[in-house]
């Protein structure tokens, strides 16, 4: 059974740059999986950040960017702010009407 | 700006059926994947399934056919029924709108916590 892998946790200093990744337990990830990224703070619904690999959702600051790095999808935060301390989830479209969430990455900014 | 709002009972007994409704305002219920996603306490997000307004649907195989989603275009609502629930189904349930062709979720409800307990 395919699993979407994400780093369980990551830490970045304020003003720093961090790249979170999203991969597949078997095989390489490409744009054909339409990777999307969501930010969630406690008690809130997810907020859509990035879709279709690298398109920022409306209102999302340009310090957030999406890409494919090697065989993984990546979310890069450039100039991290304390407000960016959240859980980040990637979602992949697996085809045939199936979506699969990654386990999420807890990002600490300190 | 479309808004989604979940509604349903605050508590469900084990072995019973969980029923939730999502009301869509500020937009049409056509032309999207109307989706349910859940999050167990302290855990990650899990895709439950979707229904397309034209009638197509699909569900997470892990739910073993317990889930069913329906769309009521006359009320601009879609609903989730999850049968034979156990404590493992205790979660915050989110409704979301999935976008065709680029397969992502662009709008989310606030979520509703559904405990399963006797």
Interface residues (C-beta under 8 A of the other chain):
Chain A: X34 X36 X38 X40 X45 X46 X47 X48 X51 X52 X57 X89 X91 X93 X96 X97 X98 X99 X100 X101 X102 X103 X104
Chain B: X35 X37 X44 X45 X46 X47 X50 X56 X57 X58 X60 X94 X98 X99 X102 X103 X104 X105 X106 X107 X108 X109 X110 X111
